[in-house]
Amino acid sequence: MKAMILEDDPVIRTLLGKVLSSDGYEVDSYDSPASCPLLADESCPCSQKGACPDVIISDYDMPTVSGLDFLEHLKRKQCKCKNVAVISGGWDEDELQSVLPIGLKAFGKPFSRRFWAWLSRIKGQGQALNRAYRRSFERFTCELPLELYFSSPGLVETVHAVARNISKGGMLIECQTFLAPMTSCQLSFKVPDWLPFKVGSDRMVMLTAQARHADRNSGIYGLQFLDQVA
């Protein structure tokens, strides 16, 4: 899972980053919305860059661009992040909640037990979804060469990888190129004869897939197929 922190206080920014990293999040943190690459994008870039995080935590009062202005910008471009919190040391939670758009959470600083409980619920939901997804298809151990294609305007990048197990819903791959969660790609591989997949006579398939979870240290990534496999 991926988290984004926007906080101009370096102590709080570092604290949140350490807590979320220890919980398994890939964390991007910024001292101002002006330094965050999402502010420059006029449309949601997640389908191309894997940029949409699972959690966004933004301070309300920041220099240059306020946290509320930044979050309004994400809303206009239809950012898909569903877990967004605004934090503040100058407003109490009820006051802050009254000026926020519906769906955003408000928490004061220093953080209360309610804030940590909110983070725990998000982590628990993500783990439950991953477990349910992994149980929904029979998995087959394999050592299957793959080619992954990433498209951007005027450029197609090809990355080689190896699938370590596969199901009709996705696969676990080993890859030397880092794949951020929510990164989409085209996936090409030859289906072995022993796999019970209905494919053409040449056994070659090309699917659209999306990275769902990652272990940066080992280079192991879970890919979910976005196209249906028969």
C-alpha positions as CSV (number, residue, x, y, z in Angstrom):
1,M,0.0,0.0,0.0
2,K,1.1,3.6,-0.6
3,A,0.8,6.7,1.6
4,M,1.3,10.3,0.9
5,I,2.1,12.9,3.7
6,L,2.0,16.7,3.3
7,E,3.3,18.4,6.4
8,D,5.6,21.4,6.8
9,D,6.6,20.4,10.4
10,P,9.6,18.1,9.9
11,V,9.1,16.4,13.3
12,I,5.5,15.4,12.5
13,R,6.3,14.5,8.9
14,T,9.2,12.2,10.1
15,L,7.0,10.6,12.8
16,L,4.2,9.8,10.4
17,G,6.6,8.5,7.8
18,K,8.3,6.1,10.2
19,V,4.9,4.8,11.6
20,L,3.5,4.2,8.1
21,S,6.7,2.7,6.8
22,S,6.8,0.3,9.8
23,D,3.3,-0.8,8.9
24,G,4.4,-1.7,5.4
25,Y,3.4,1.4,3.4
26,E,5.5,2.9,0.7
27,V,5.6,6.5,1.9
28,D,6.1,9.8,-0.1
29,S,6.3,12.9,2.0
30,Y,6.5,16.6,1.2
31,D,6.9,19.8,3.1
32,S,4.4,21.6,0.9
33,P,1.8,20.8,-1.8
34,A,4.0,23.0,-4.1
35,S,6.7,20.3,-4.0
36,C,4.3,17.4,-4.6
37,P,4.2,16.2,-8.3
38,L,0.4,15.5,-8.0
39,L,-0.2,19.3,-7.9
40,A,1.3,19.8,-11.4
41,D,-0.9,17.1,-13.0
42,E,-4.1,18.3,-14.4
43,S,-5.6,14.8,-14.7
44,C,-5.3,11.8,-12.5
45,P,-2.0,10.0,-13.5
46,C,-2.5,6.8,-11.6
47,S,-3.2,4.7,-14.7
48,Q,0.1,5.7,-16.2
49,K,2.4,6.3,-13.2
50,G,0.9,4.4,-10.3
51,A,0.7,7.7,-8.5
52,C,-2.6,7.5,-6.6
53,P,-1.9,6.5,-3.0
54,D,-4.1,4.4,-0.7
55,V,-3.9,7.1,2.1
56,I,-3.3,10.9,1.9
57,I,-2.6,12.8,5.1
58,S,-2.4,16.6,4.7
59,D,-1.8,19.5,7.1
60,Y,-4.4,22.2,6.8
61,D,-2.2,25.2,7.3
62,M,0.9,25.1,5.0
63,P,2.9,27.8,3.2
64,T,2.3,28.6,-0.5
65,V,-0.6,26.2,-1.1
66,S,-3.0,25.2,1.7
67,G,-3.9,21.6,2.4
68,L,-7.5,22.3,1.5
69,D,-6.6,23.9,-1.8
70,F,-4.4,20.8,-2.6
71,L,-7.2,18.4,-1.8
72,E,-9.7,20.4,-3.8
73,H,-7.3,20.1,-6.7
74,L,-7.2,16.3,-6.3
75,K,-11.0,16.2,-6.2
76,R,-11.3,18.2,-9.5
77,K,-9.1,15.8,-11.3
78,Q,-11.0,12.8,-9.8
79,C,-8.2,11.4,-7.7
80,K,-9.2,7.8,-6.7
81,C,-7.8,7.8,-3.2
82,K,-10.6,7.0,-0.7
83,N,-8.8,7.5,2.5
84,V,-8.0,11.2,3.0
85,A,-7.3,13.0,6.3
86,V,-6.7,16.7,7.1
87,I,-4.7,17.4,10.3
88,S,-4.3,20.7,12.1
89,G,-2.8,22.0,15.3
90,G,-4.7,25.3,15.2
91,W,-8.2,24.1,14.6
92,D,-10.1,21.6,16.8
93,E,-11.5,18.6,15.0
94,D,-15.2,19.8,14.9
95,E,-14.3,23.2,13.5
96,L,-12.0,21.6,10.9
97,Q,-14.6,19.0,9.9
98,S,-17.2,21.8,9.3
99,V,-15.1,23.4,6.5
100,L,-14.0,20.1,4.8
101,P,-15.7,18.5,1.8
102,I,-17.8,15.4,2.6
103,G,-15.6,12.2,2.9
104,L,-12.5,13.8,4.3
105,K,-11.5,13.1,7.9
106,A,-10.3,15.7,10.3
107,F,-7.8,15.1,13.1
108,G,-6.1,17.4,15.6
109,K,-2.4,17.6,16.6
110,P,-1.1,16.0,18.7
111,F,-2.7,12.9,17.3
112,S,-5.5,11.2,19.3
113,R,-6.3,7.6,19.7
114,R,-9.0,8.1,17.1
115,F,-6.4,9.0,14.4
116,W,-4.4,5.9,15.0
117,A,-7.5,3.8,15.0
118,W,-8.4,5.2,11.6
119,L,-5.0,4.2,10.2
120,S,-5.4,0.7,11.7
121,R,-8.8,0.2,10.0
122,I,-7.4,1.2,6.6
123,K,-4.5,-1.3,7.0
124,G,-6.9,-4.0,8.1
125,Q,-9.2,-3.4,5.1
126,G,-6.3,-3.6,2.7
127,Q,-5.0,-6.9,4.2
128,A,-8.5,-8.4,4.1
129,L,-9.0,-7.5,0.5
130,N,-5.6,-9.0,-0.4
131,R,-6.4,-12.3,1.5
132,A,-9.9,-12.5,-0.2
133,Y,-8.4,-11.9,-3.6
134,R,-5.6,-14.5,-3.2
135,R,-8.2,-17.1,-2.0
136,S,-10.6,-16.6,-4.9
137,F,-8.5,-18.4,-7.5
138,E,-6.5,-21.6,-7.6
139,R,-2.8,-20.8,-7.9
140,F,-0.2,-22.7,-9.8
141,T,3.6,-22.6,-9.1
142,C,5.6,-21.8,-12.2
143,E,8.8,-20.2,-13.6
144,L,7.3,-18.3,-16.5
145,P,9.2,-15.7,-18.6
146,L,7.2,-12.4,-19.1
147,E,7.4,-9.2,-20.9
148,L,5.8,-6.1,-19.3
149,Y,5.0,-3.0,-21.5
150,F,4.6,0.4,-20.0
151,S,3.3,3.1,-22.3
152,S,3.7,6.9,-22.0
153,P,3.3,9.6,-24.7
154,G,5.7,8.7,-27.5
155,L,7.4,5.9,-25.5
156,V,6.9,2.2,-24.8
157,E,9.2,0.7,-22.2
158,T,9.7,-3.1,-22.1
159,V,10.6,-4.9,-18.8
160,H,11.5,-8.5,-18.5
161,A,10.3,-10.5,-15.4
162,V,9.6,-14.1,-14.3
163,A,6.2,-15.3,-12.8
164,R,6.6,-17.5,-9.8
165,N,3.0,-18.4,-9.5
166,I,-0.1,-17.7,-11.5
167,S,-3.9,-17.9,-11.3
168,K,-6.8,-16.7,-13.5
169,G,-6.9,-13.6,-11.4
170,G,-3.2,-12.6,-11.4
171,M,0.3,-13.6,-10.7
172,L,3.3,-13.2,-8.4
173,I,6.3,-12.0,-10.3
174,E,10.0,-11.3,-9.7
175,C,11.2,-8.2,-11.4
176,Q,14.3,-6.0,-11.1
177,T,12.4,-2.8,-12.1
178,F,10.4,-1.2,-9.2
179,L,6.6,-1.3,-9.8
180,A,4.7,1.2,-7.7
181,P,1.3,0.0,-6.4
182,M,-1.5,0.7,-8.9
183,T,1.0,0.8,-11.8
184,S,-0.8,-0.6,-15.0
185,C,1.0,-2.4,-17.8
186,Q,0.4,-4.8,-20.7
187,L,1.6,-8.3,-20.0
188,S,2.7,-10.8,-22.6
189,F,3.6,-14.4,-22.0
190,K,3.2,-18.0,-23.4
191,V,0.8,-20.1,-21.4
192,P,2.3,-23.6,-20.7
193,D,0.3,-26.6,-21.9
194,W,-0.3,-27.8,-18.4
195,L,-2.1,-24.7,-17.3
196,P,-5.9,-25.0,-17.6
197,F,-6.4,-21.7,-19.4
198,K,-8.4,-21.4,-22.6
199,V,-6.1,-19.7,-25.0
200,G,-5.3,-19.7,-28.8
201,S,-3.3,-22.4,-30.5
202,D,-0.1,-20.5,-30.2
203,R,-0.7,-20.2,-26.4
204,M,0.4,-16.6,-26.4
205,V,-1.6,-14.1,-24.5
206,M,-1.5,-10.3,-23.8
207,L,-3.3,-9.0,-20.8
208,T,-3.7,-5.7,-19.0
209,A,-2.5,-6.0,-15.4
210,Q,-2.0,-3.7,-12.3
211,A,0.5,-3.9,-9.5
212,R,-1.3,-4.5,-6.2
213,H,1.4,-5.0,-3.6
214,A,5.2,-5.0,-3.7
215,D,8.3,-6.0,-1.7
216,R,10.9,-3.5,-2.9
217,N,13.7,-5.3,-1.2
218,S,13.1,-8.7,-2.8
219,G,11.7,-7.5,-6.1
220,I,8.5,-9.6,-5.7
221,Y,5.3,-8.0,-6.9
222,G,1.7,-9.1,-7.1
223,L,-0.1,-8.3,-10.3
224,Q,-3.9,-8.4,-10.7
225,F,-5.3,-9.1,-14.2
226,L,-7.7,-6.4,-15.4
227,D,-8.7,-8.5,-18.4
228,Q,-10.7,-11.7,-17.8
229,V,-8.8,-15.0,-18.3
230,A,-11.0,-18.0,-19.4
